[in-house]
Amino acid sequence: MLGASQNGRAATGEEADPAQDGATADAYRRWLAGAYAEDLARHGARKSFRTDVGLEIAPLYTPADLDRIGFDYGRDLGYPGVFPYTRGDRAGMFRTDSFVVSAYAGFGDGEVCNRRFKRLLEIGAEQILVALDLPTQCGYDSDHDMAAAEVGQVGVAIDTLADMEALFDGIAVNTVRRVGTLGNSIGPIVLALYAALGEKQGVAWKDYTVNLQNDPLKEYIARGTQILPAEPAARLACDAVAWCIDAAPHWSPMTVCSNHINAGGAGASMALSIALANALHYIDLMLARGHAIDDVAPLIHMFPDERHDFYVSIATLRALRRIWARLMKERYGATRGEALALRTTVYGHGQEALQEPLNNIVRTAFGTLAYVLGGASYVYLAGYDEAVSTPGEDSMRVALRTLQIIAGEHGLADAIDPLGGSYLIETLTAEVEAQILDGLAEIERLGGALAVIETGYGRRLMTEGAVRRQRAIDTGERPWVTVNRFPVKPDVPNTAFRGDPEATRRQLARLAEVKAQRDGARVKVLLAEIDRACAEGRNCMPAVLDAVRAHATVGEICQVWRDRFGVFTPSTDF
């Protein structure tokens, strides 16, 4: 565990000039008690300055704050692309290659969604992240009773390789910078679908990049698409990572996510404590299999989230990279730069509101700018109408253009870590870092990632945090324009996106046709091989890939896993 001396809060070991320090601190205290206090008494504070993570923003930051946190430039800041990576995961950052402009989309069936993807690529999307419908994410085929009324509703329905071919018809995977999806509880299956899709298109795995979330442990407390008990689910997720080490080491088979944990109420710092505990659990499983940390860590990315406070968002990304680098080096002995330099995916939010959805363009732009100033690697952006419905084509276009403007206009991304050295940002980075490390230490005291699920600790944190957030909104402590400031009634326009009503019919027809035309006997043999691999403790990815090639369905493969491992049953003991 990283101690206080390693998180930027302890003394540096070098004697500071007490006269200079004292003079700065004394001058600040005089200003605070004098000029500032007089102005505050005259006008009053316009709002609360307490952030969502519980830190108070001071009226002013000075060199005395850096002395207070024990800031040392070489140890805590340094340079981009070198340890401790506070200032960025690459030396050149956005001066040599901008963040990846990404689009997250999916609805209906592969045929209709394909048209949306083509339009997104035409206007400059560099990464396509496929939003899967809930039946697919939960391991049910479109013709299953559990899928009724949900097929293609909040994502695209994917049952077999045929759906992936329809989805990417006319879109060669090597013409897109990155392709991927979440697939948290079905990681090996979606990885196999992308691998088999490349084969179908005649594209070698080395010539394109697949990006998955594949983080099942957070589902048990934050989203709810979990299928299996947590331990075998984590094992299967690691199968996907292990397969990539040998077959596609440049792919990104796991992005450990704090987004949904924070959205559920935990707060950005505590959500990252949980996500880091999950990441360390996956890493420990991989190392126990005999893999080297320098092979494992580069394949694991993280998905931080801070959607309420601009400066905290910047600090959070910087703190996370520093924590990751030190954990990989000091706990695991990593030496490769790729293992130490954490890459991050972010989703630009800004406390979007249902009322007057166009205002969300401003909110998400500011939220995304904070991520860019914090050095995010892969960025996608919420549509302004996402609080209303599945984002429409116009809102997706605005989201992409927002990313492109931030990347290319106004010089916003010209300087690397432009706020590095700011008294405010360095203080917040150290304070957020301490919060994350303290949270991680508490989780490890409880027993680690699985204990967060089994004891109800994660759910409790999220519930308590959600109550605090709602209270801050209800009392007006946290301003929210059109909600508690200048309130208006929710405005759901008639132009809200509506899916193709024929998509479900087409999806069911395609699934029936695939089942009728495939070699059913061979599929049964290959499904049995998946079960055999699971029973023998072997990596299931080769068997899953063979089954996917033969058009086994997502639901059929998941049923093998359910039969082998059982299903998750939440505890009622807490």
C-alpha positions, 0 to 999 in steps of 0.5 A: 500500500502506498503510504503518505510519504508517497502520495505527495502529502509528507515532507520532501526531506528538504528543508524549506525556507521558514521565513519565506513560507511563513511570510507567504502563509502570514500574508494569506491569513492577513488577506483572508481576515482583512480584505476578503472577510470585508468583501464577504461580509458585504456581499455574502457567499454566493454558493457553497464551495464544497465539492461532490467529493467532499473537498472545500475549495478555498478562496485562493491558493498560494505557494503556501498550499504547496508547502502544506502538501509537501509538494516536490516537483520531481517526485510528484509532477515531473514530465509527461511520458515519464514516471510518475506520469502525473502530467500525461501518459505520453511525452508528446500528448496532444501536441503529437496526437490528439485524444481519440475522438470517440462515438458511443452508439447503438440501437435496433438491429445491425442493419439500421445501426450500421447506417448511424455508424457510417454517418458518424465515421463520415463526420470524423469519429475515430472510434466506434463503441457499440452500445449493446441492448440489455438482453445482449449484455445480460446474456440472453438472445433476442428470442428469449422470454427475458428479452421481450420488449427490450430487443434493440431498445437501449442498444443494438441487438447482437446474437451471433456473428451474423449481426456483427457482419450486418453492423459493420457491413461496408465498414472495414475494422482496419479503417477505424482507429478503434472498435469496441463495446462494453460487454462487461459480463460477456467479455470473452464473447464480444472479444471473440465476435470482434476477432471473428469479424476481422477474419470475415473481413480478411483483416489480420488481428494485428491490423486493427484495435479492439477496445472492451470494458470487460469489467464485471466486478463493478456490475454487481454494485453499479449497473446490474448486468451481472450473470455469474457469481463474481469469482468466475466472472472475474476469471472469464474476464481475465481469459480475454486479457490473457488471450490478448497477451498472446494473440493481440497484445495491442488490443485493449481488452479491459477498461476498469470503470468507475463511471457507473459507481460514481453516477450511482452516488459513491463520488469520484474519489471513492468510485476510483478506490473501488475501481482500483481494487477491482483492477488489482484483483484482475491483475492478481488473478493474471499474475497467479496464472504466471503472466508478467506484470509488464505484459498484463498492465499495458492491456488494462485501462481505466475509466475515471468519472467526475461530472460535477466539479471542473477542477476536481475532474482535472485533478482526478485524472492526474492523481489516478495516473500517479497512483497507477504508476506507483502501484505498478512500480512499487507493488508489482515491480513493473518496469516497462513504460507501457505498464506504468503509464495508465491510459484513460477513457472518459465520457464527457458529462456535465450534470445533464438535465431533462429540462431544456436539453440544449443547455446540456451542450454547454454542460457536456462541453465544459465537462469534456474540456476538464477531461482534456485538460487532465490528459484523457486518452480516449474521449466520448461525449454524452448527447445533449438529448441523452436525458430524454432518449437514445441520442438522435443523429443531430445530438451525436453530430454536435457531440462529435463536433464538440470534441473536434473543436476542443481538439483543434480550436482555440489552442485548448490542447496546445500545451501539455498539462497546461494547468500543471503547477497551478497552486489550485490544481496541484493541491487538489491533485494531492488531496484527491490522491489521498482520498483515493488511496485512503479509500483503497486502503479501507477496501483492502482492510475489508478484504479487497474487491470481492468484499466490496460486493459481498459485504454490501460496502459498495452499495452502502457507499453509493446509497449514502452518496446518492442521498447526499447529492439529492439533498444538496440539489433539494436545498439548493446547495448545488446549483442546477440551472432549470432544476433548482435555479430558474426552474422550468418544467421538464421539456421532452420534445416531440423530436426525441429519437424513436427506434425503427419499429421493424428492427425487432422483427428483423432481428428475430428473423435473422436469428431464426435464419442463422439457427436454421442454416448453421451446423447445429451438431457442430455448435453443440460440440463446440459449446461442450468444449467451452464447458470442458475448458471451464471445468478444467481451468483452461482459458475459455477464449479459444473455445469461445472463438471457435463457437462464435465462428460457427454462429453459436449465440451469445445466449447459448454460450452464456447458458454454458457458463450458467450451467457450469458456474451458477448465477449470481444471487445477491446477499440479503445479510447486509 
